Amino acid sequence: QVPLVESGGGLVEPGGSLRLSCKASGNLFSVLTMAWHRQAPGKQHELVARINTRRSANYADSVRGRLTISRDNAKNTVSLELNSLKPEGTDVYYCYEQIRQNDMKQSEYWGQGTQVTVSS
């Protein structure tokens, strides 16, 4: 097992910014695809950003231009910078990492979720 630990969520005013981070540790050889998903109340789970090992990123149309995903391979960490946040209530962001473990087996792991509340 490879636990993913998220951090950085919280309360932010409309138009504000926030940075989320997610770190993998333990039995891993390398991290392949990294991504962030979010779950809004009453809405479907949504992939918002994804980044591959070459740092090529893709974004959902709904967030393009406001969110930036990045990765630090040396620290097995993926981050998500949220800008120009809209007052849409509380979303829960989940990080995702596709990990190659020391035995070369590939597995998928999810973070525990971190809440982002945009409100004045």
C-alpha positions as CSV (number, residue, x, y, z in Angstrom):
1,Q,0.0,0.0,0.0
2,V,1.0,3.5,-0.8
3,P,-0.8,6.2,1.3
4,L,-1.5,9.5,-0.4
5,V,-1.7,12.4,2.1
6,E,-3.5,15.6,0.9
7,S,-3.1,19.0,2.4
8,G,-4.0,22.6,1.7
9,G,-7.8,22.7,1.7
10,G,-9.8,25.2,3.6
11,L,-12.0,28.3,3.4
12,V,-11.3,31.0,0.8
13,E,-13.1,34.1,-0.3
14,P,-14.5,34.4,-3.9
15,G,-11.8,35.3,-6.3
16,G,-9.1,34.0,-3.9
17,S,-6.5,31.3,-4.4
18,L,-5.6,28.1,-2.7
19,R,-2.9,25.4,-3.2
20,L,-3.5,21.8,-2.7
21,S,-0.8,19.2,-2.3
22,C,-0.7,15.4,-2.3
23,K,2.3,13.3,-1.3
24,A,2.9,9.6,-1.8
25,S,5.2,7.7,0.4
26,G,6.2,4.1,1.2
27,N,6.7,1.2,-1.1
28,L,7.0,2.9,-4.5
29,F,9.5,2.9,-7.4
30,S,8.0,5.7,-9.4
31,V,4.8,7.7,-9.9
32,L,3.2,7.7,-13.4
33,T,0.1,9.7,-14.0
34,M,-1.0,12.1,-11.3
35,A,-4.4,13.8,-11.3
36,W,-7.0,15.7,-9.2
37,H,-10.7,15.1,-9.2
38,R,-13.4,16.9,-7.4
39,Q,-16.8,16.1,-6.0
40,A,-19.3,18.9,-5.7
41,P,-22.6,18.5,-3.7
42,G,-25.2,16.9,-5.9
43,K,-22.8,16.6,-8.8
44,Q,-20.8,13.8,-10.4
45,H,-17.2,13.1,-9.6
46,E,-15.2,15.1,-12.0
47,L,-11.6,14.9,-13.3
48,V,-10.3,18.4,-13.3
49,A,-6.6,18.1,-14.1
50,R,-4.1,15.4,-15.0
51,I,-0.4,15.4,-15.6
52,N,1.9,12.8,-17.0
53,T,5.5,11.9,-16.4
54,R,6.6,14.4,-19.0
55,R,4.7,17.2,-17.2
56,S,2.2,17.4,-20.0
57,A,-1.1,18.5,-18.4
58,N,-4.8,18.3,-19.4
59,Y,-7.7,20.2,-17.8
60,A,-11.4,20.0,-17.7
61,D,-13.1,22.8,-19.7
62,S,-14.8,24.0,-16.6
63,V,-11.5,24.9,-14.9
64,R,-9.1,25.6,-17.7
65,G,-7.3,28.9,-17.0
66,R,-8.1,28.9,-13.3
67,L,-6.4,25.7,-12.1
68,T,-2.7,24.7,-12.6
69,I,-1.5,21.2,-11.9
70,S,2.2,20.5,-11.2
71,R,4.4,17.7,-10.0
72,D,7.6,17.2,-8.1
73,N,8.9,13.8,-9.0
74,A,11.7,13.8,-6.4
75,K,9.1,14.2,-3.7
76,N,6.4,12.1,-5.3
77,T,4.1,15.1,-4.9
78,V,1.4,16.5,-7.1
79,S,0.0,20.0,-6.5
80,L,-3.0,21.9,-7.7
81,E,-3.2,25.7,-7.6
82,L,-6.7,27.1,-7.6
83,N,-7.2,30.7,-8.7
84,S,-10.1,33.0,-9.2
85,L,-12.3,30.7,-7.1
86,K,-16.0,31.0,-7.6
87,P,-18.6,31.0,-4.7
88,E,-19.8,27.5,-5.5
89,G,-20.0,26.2,-2.0
90,T,-17.9,23.3,-0.8
91,D,-16.1,20.9,-3.1
92,V,-14.0,17.9,-2.1
93,Y,-10.8,17.4,-4.0
94,Y,-9.2,14.0,-4.4
95,C,-5.7,13.4,-5.7
96,Y,-5.0,10.3,-7.7
97,E,-1.6,8.7,-8.5
98,Q,-0.8,5.8,-10.7
99,I,2.2,4.2,-9.0
100,R,4.8,1.6,-9.9
101,Q,5.8,-0.1,-6.8
102,N,9.2,-1.7,-6.0
103,D,8.1,-5.0,-7.4
104,M,7.2,-3.2,-10.7
105,K,3.5,-3.8,-10.2
106,Q,1.3,-0.8,-11.1
107,S,-1.6,0.3,-8.9
108,E,-3.9,3.2,-8.5
109,Y,-4.2,5.2,-5.3
110,W,-6.5,8.0,-4.0
111,G,-6.1,10.6,-1.4
112,Q,-8.5,11.0,1.5
113,G,-10.1,14.1,0.1
114,T,-9.7,17.7,1.1
115,Q,-12.5,20.2,1.3
116,V,-12.4,23.6,-0.4
117,T,-15.1,26.0,0.6
118,V,-15.5,29.3,-1.4
119,S,-17.5,31.7,0.6
120,S,-17.5,35.3,1.8
